[in-house]
Amino acid sequence: MKWSFKIAIVAGTEVRIHVTFFILLLLVGMQGMSGGQGAAGAVDALLFVSAAFLCVLLHEFGHVFAARSYGIRTPDITLLPIGGVARLERMPRKPSHELVVAICGPLVNVAIAGMIWLVLGINLVINPEYRFEQPGHFWEKLMAWNLLMVAFNMIPAFPMDGGRILRAFLAMFADYGKATRWAATIGQGIALTVALWMLFSREFHPVLLLIAFFIFMAAGQEAAAVTQEEATKGLRVRDAMLTDFRTLRQDASLQDAVGLLLAGSQQDFPMLDSAGHVIGLLTRNGLVSALNTHGSMHPVADVVQPCADSLTAVVSLGEGLERLRASNCPAIPVVDPVTGRLVGLLTAENVGEVLMVRAALRGQHA
């Protein structure tokens, strides 16, 4: 995730903190000082927020270790002001496995709250007036925080654990794609209901409205991702890559690139060295900007955009699309795994055309 940095590696998983997390700490510290307690209030508030996010981190590791038992790695966990994000390589497709992975996070918070209760004997009564910013009562607030995390995460809407638990139950009676769409629709319905209630009620809480919007968008993205996965099932990069393309030599000028741009529909041009290996990519926008700045005789090599990622033709199309989205380049080079020579380009436009044709053929046979 951009704007995040690594602070530790735990059991093979990177722990990262997003820079916006420090804005949260600053605001919390300022709020603690303004409560009449001065520096002591700021320290108390910062200690509680740090402990609360340690519980968030432990929650995410509950998912990590459960997923690892099914052979699924988690490259990293990122802490954000809104919580933690564990980036699993994939979600288990077996409903019972997804149920275990999803529920292990909240169970960690139940365990933390239970330990506080057993060790310290705190009797907690949570009411709508409960204030986390009140000074003191550290363990009481931490116990309340963990119970609140359980309640919030069990809301049956993506990306909360409750949404994944709901999908796991639905997938026991329907196929995975249909179960995902049902769960996403339920989640979006809940988010829309909360948003409408907030807009027309006397008490307006912008944070809750923001969370409802986030849930609505995340549920739609989850459904779209599974729909895309279904559409690309069985396809490889070789089935969608562009094979009829033009390239640029190392000594090419911007004028040469203009000629290629005007001669066909190709918009992005790879530059190759003498061995046929990719040096970088000249995009249409990059070409126009360079022409405006340097003129037509300027060397392309000075403005070419490096492409850090590449694919082989046998990679699944779903993985290829994910890597294309994560890349800064509008096209990813497809190379021969033995020689490293360029054999194709994977572009969003070409993938879209392949999927459109495939859908039309399926409709014809339906």
Salt bridges, closest charged atoms under 4 A:
GLU14 OE1 - ARG16 NH1 2.84
ASP44 OD2 - LYS141 NZ 3.69
ASP76 OD2 - ARG87 NH2 2.56
GLU89 OE2 - ARG73 NH1 2.77
GLU98 OE2 - ARG167 NH2 2.64
GLU133 OE2 - ARG131 NE 3.26
ASP161 OD2 - HIS59 NE2 3.02
ASP161 OD1 - HIS63 NE2 3.09
GLU203 OE1 - HIS205 NE2 3.62
GLU222 OE2 - ARG164 NH1 3.29
GLU222 OE2 - ARG167 NH1 3.08
GLU229 OE2 - ARG93 NH2 2.26
GLU230 OE1 - ARG181 NH1 3.16
ASP244 OD1 - ARG246 NH1 3.13
ASP251 OD1 - ARG249 NE 3.01
ASP273 OD2 - HIS277 ND1 3.90
ASP302 OD2 - HIS298 NE2 3.32
ASP309 OD1 - ARG323 NH2 2.75
GLU319 OE2 - ARG323 NH1 3.12
GLU322 OE2 - ARG325 NH1 3.25
